[in-house]
Amino acid sequence: MSFRYILISLLLLQTSLLCQYNGNVFSVGIYGVYTTSASIFLNPNASDIVIRNQSFVIEDILNPGADIRIRISEPLILGLNVEYIDITESSPNLNAFVGGSVVRLNVEDGFRLIPIELTAYYLLPFSTEGWKFLMGGGVAYYNGEFIRKVGNTNVSNVQKEAEFGIHVSASLDYVPINLVAIRFQMKFRDPQFTVTSQYDQQEIEYQGHTITLPGDSFDTKINMDGITFMLGVAVQF
């Protein structure tokens, strides 16, 4: 008797999961993405651990994103997500000689990052046709650059390496009609990359003074360590 109940329960669960997809296999979504913070380490190779661990923090990062998802089995969905992040903030992050004395200059520091993430999602059994709850995790490729603007010059990235990482996420789809879903997602990830840069010009004009910048290349480490939230719309077909 107990075996029969188990068999009936499994059949009902499979039928429920099939209904939760509303007969659709693919979805394409676009998002607004918000990340709480990122840290830029300006002296990652310093021998002094205090200086090495000092960072310039950028908060409230907004960027666009998009993904495509495909159902490959009853409870399993594969997704490919891409974002474009480009942000800078002004801060006194550079020491320079001006008129025979050392002063701290305000510069625009930031980064450009393109995350490409492959995620496997599991559709939770208590989902319904109108509300879909998913848990997921996967791997990611991160292509990033350091941005610095000083006076009338910028930096060029002379060396950078591709970075790979992992992430986990929780996703909720609200489906008011069969072909459209409003999607909310929370993601935990920790992209980190180091870039070697060099100033495009060594002599610049800054607030009426001529300043000589270092000619040697330097390293910068960027760590996007905040929690990520995504809100958007997906079309199912």
TORMAR-968920 format. One line per field, with one value per residue (C-alpha): residue in one letter; chain; x, y, z. Coordinates in steps of 0.001 Angstrom, whole numbers, plus 500000, padded with zeros to 6 digits. Layout:
REM TORMAR-968920
rest a; ... $
kette A; ... $
x X; ... $
y Y; ... $
z Z; ... $
***
This chain:
REM TORMAR-968920
rest m; s; f; r; y; i; l; i; s; l; l; l; l; q; t; s; l; l; c; q; y; n; g; n; v; f; s; v; g; i; y; g; v; y; t; t; s; a; s; i; f; l; n; p; n; a; s; d; i; v; i; r; n; q; s; f; v; i; e; d; i; l; n; p; g; a; d; i; r; i; r; i; s; e; p; l; i; l; g; l; n; v; e; y; i; d; i; t; e; s; s; p; n; l; n; a; f; v; g; g; s; v; v; r; l; n; v; e; d; g; f; r; l; i; p; i; e; l; t; a; y; y; l; l; p; f; s; t; e; g; w; k; f; l; m; g; g; g; v; a; y; y; n; g; e; f; i; r; k; v; g; n; t; n; v; s; n; v; q; k; e; a; e; f; g; i; h; v; s; a; s; l; d; y; v; p; i; n; l; v; a; i; r; f; q; m; k; f; r; d; p; q; f; t; v; t; s; q; y; d; q; q; e; i; e; y; q; g; h; t; i; t; l; p; g; d; s; f; d; t; k; i; n; m; d; g; i; t; f; m; l; g; v; a; v; q; f $
kette A; A; A; A; A; A; A; A; A; A; A; A; A; A; A; A; A; A; A; A; A; A; A; A; A; A; A; A; A; A; A; A; A; A; A; A; A; A; A; A; A; A; A; A; A; A; A; A; A; A; A; A; A; A; A; A; A; A; A; A; A; A; A; A; A; A; A; A; A; A; A; A; A; A; A; A; A; A; A; A; A; A; A; A; A; A; A; A; A; A; A; A; A; A; A; A; A; A; A; A; A; A; A; A; A; A; A; A; A; A; A; A; A; A; A; A; A; A; A; A; A; A; A; A; A; A; A; A; A; A; A; A; A; A; A; A; A; A; A; A; A; A; A; A; A; A; A; A; A; A; A; A; A; A; A; A; A; A; A; A; A; A; A; A; A; A; A; A; A; A; A; A; A; A; A; A; A; A; A; A; A; A; A; A; A; A; A; A; A; A; A; A; A; A; A; A; A; A; A; A; A; A; A; A; A; A; A; A; A; A; A; A; A; A; A; A; A; A; A; A; A; A; A; A; A; A; A; A; A; A; A; A; A; A; A; A; A $
x 500000; 502774; 504571; 501394; 501156; 504792; 504262; 501151; 502999; 505892; 503515; 501694; 505015; 506163; 502820; 503090; 506607; 505505; 502638; 504968; 506801; 503512; 504618; 507591; 511196; 513155; 513211; 515103; 515417; 516740; 517578; 518574; 521388; 522343; 525498; 526058; 529814; 533195; 536719; 539728; 543126; 545587; 548720; 548171; 551908; 552975; 555215; 553287; 550148; 548196; 548907; 548310; 544849; 543717; 540997; 538897; 535251; 532619; 529021; 525590; 526688; 524024; 524390; 522396; 522279; 520613; 520251; 518837; 517521; 516613; 514840; 516847; 514790; 511722; 513360; 516638; 517251; 520502; 521097; 523715; 523972; 526032; 526409; 528249; 529622; 531351; 531725; 534100; 534136; 536248; 538550; 541966; 543834; 547075; 550110; 552065; 554622; 553114; 555254; 557850; 555392; 553447; 549691; 546895; 545114; 541476; 541297; 538497; 539081; 536903; 536634; 534965; 533818; 531989; 530820; 529705; 528042; 526777; 524231; 522305; 518937; 516766; 513036; 511804; 508837; 506531; 506521; 503223; 502195; 502244; 505223; 508463; 511183; 514657; 518032; 521146; 524898; 527558; 530815; 531780; 534335; 535300; 536934; 537864; 539834; 541010; 539948; 541789; 541417; 543903; 543573; 543787; 545122; 544002; 545699; 546064; 545891; 549121; 548473; 545423; 544423; 541057; 539600; 537179; 534911; 531808; 528466; 525215; 521824; 518159; 515603; 511869; 509645; 506172; 504221; 501108; 500540; 501844; 504605; 505901; 507586; 508729; 512008; 513851; 517220; 519758; 523314; 526425; 529716; 533243; 534908; 538486; 541131; 544490; 545421; 548783; 548383; 550469; 549740; 549191; 551110; 553740; 553266; 549751; 547993; 546091; 544348; 546875; 549971; 552206; 552558; 554889; 553341; 555280; 556474; 556539; 553597; 551645; 549219; 545639; 543353; 539577; 537217; 533474; 532554; 529053; 525703; 524013; 520278; 518589; 515109; 513788; 511393; 511661; 509831; 509069; 508568 $
y 500000; 502425; 501708; 502641; 505954; 506705; 505911; 508114; 510953; 510756; 510813; 513842; 515601; 514973; 516250; 519326; 520102; 519816; 522224; 524693; 525254; 526178; 524145; 526460; 525352; 528601; 532016; 535222; 537872; 541395; 542850; 545794; 544615; 546102; 545101; 546400; 547055; 546400; 546954; 548281; 547480; 550111; 548510; 544732; 543948; 546140; 544431; 546107; 544041; 547092; 549003; 545863; 545363; 548987; 549374; 552008; 550928; 551681; 551142; 550913; 549594; 549522; 547801; 545981; 542218; 539566; 535804; 532866; 529732; 526316; 523445; 520238; 517967; 518209; 519981; 521172; 524408; 525701; 529451; 531643; 535165; 538167; 541628; 544841; 546846; 550221; 552453; 555072; 557349; 560344; 559974; 561302; 558122; 559451; 561140; 563565; 566397; 569828; 572927; 571001; 569352; 566107; 566420; 563900; 564252; 563479; 560878; 558908; 555270; 552346; 549283; 547730; 544116; 541633; 538555; 535543; 532960; 529432; 528359; 525159; 525875; 523396; 524081; 523574; 521154; 523618; 525944; 526618; 527781; 531397; 531295; 529474; 529135; 528081; 527460; 527491; 527476; 527496; 528738; 532111; 533831; 537399; 539836; 543050; 546289; 548974; 552562; 555664; 559236; 561856; 565391; 565077; 561512; 557930; 554619; 551757; 548157; 546556; 543127; 541297; 537685; 536006; 534981; 532168; 531752; 530130; 531526; 530498; 532107; 532043; 532996; 533743; 534022; 535524; 534546; 536734; 535448; 532395; 534063; 536711; 536395; 539039; 537710; 538490; 536945; 537186; 536087; 535464; 535650; 536908; 537970; 539095; 540063; 541876; 544315; 545865; 549458; 552388; 556098; 557261; 560490; 561209; 564998; 566295; 569541; 569418; 572495; 574833; 572809; 570557; 567191; 564322; 560881; 557619; 556033; 552480; 550129; 549265; 546590; 547002; 544315; 544580; 542466; 542713; 541204; 542571; 540790; 541051; 541583; 541355; 542442; 542096; 540610; 537292; 536150; 532434; 530391 $
z 500000; 500924; 497622; 495715; 497574; 496766; 493075; 492889; 494642; 492171; 489204; 490619; 491214; 487636; 486306; 488528; 487303; 483695; 484316; 486020; 482722; 481023; 477999; 477265; 476809; 476237; 477862; 477091; 479798; 480218; 483621; 485675; 487954; 491325; 493222; 496726; 496493; 494888; 496234; 494303; 495838; 494604; 496113; 495889; 495845; 498787; 501359; 504197; 504785; 505985; 502758; 500672; 502175; 501870; 499266; 497550; 497807; 495175; 496280; 494631; 491235; 488504; 485138; 482444; 481927; 479794; 479791; 477894; 479607; 478258; 479977; 479501; 481791; 484010; 486979; 485386; 483468; 481976; 481719; 480048; 481498; 480377; 481949; 481161; 484102; 483670; 486730; 488152; 491174; 492130; 495127; 496336; 495417; 493893; 495499; 493297; 493554; 492982; 493556; 495557; 497940; 497953; 497481; 497006; 493693; 493008; 490243; 488612; 489527; 488556; 486381; 483372; 483692; 481472; 483414; 481353; 483578; 482929; 485545; 486250; 487917; 489807; 489829; 493388; 493714; 495482; 492451; 490681; 487211; 488371; 490752; 489938; 492589; 491485; 493107; 490967; 490760; 488098; 486676; 485214; 482994; 483919; 481495; 483311; 482988; 485394; 484640; 485871; 484645; 485891; 484558; 480779; 480623; 481215; 481859; 479401; 480552; 479347; 480860; 482123; 482536; 482183; 485516; 486304; 489298; 490733; 491894; 493536; 493082; 494016; 491382; 491410; 488336; 488553; 485442; 485028; 481488; 479660; 477614; 480029; 483428; 485888; 487254; 490487; 491244; 494065; 493333; 495405; 493536; 494077; 490794; 491360; 488827; 488681; 485916; 485005; 483757; 482576; 482160; 478588; 479327; 481961; 482056; 482597; 483403; 486682; 488065; 486453; 487451; 485375; 487094; 486227; 486667; 487155; 483934; 485292; 485041; 488190; 489344; 490562; 491971; 491616; 493723; 493102; 496455; 497084; 496809; 493413; 492842; 489450; 488384; 484858; 482353; 480538; 477436; 477312; 474173 $
***
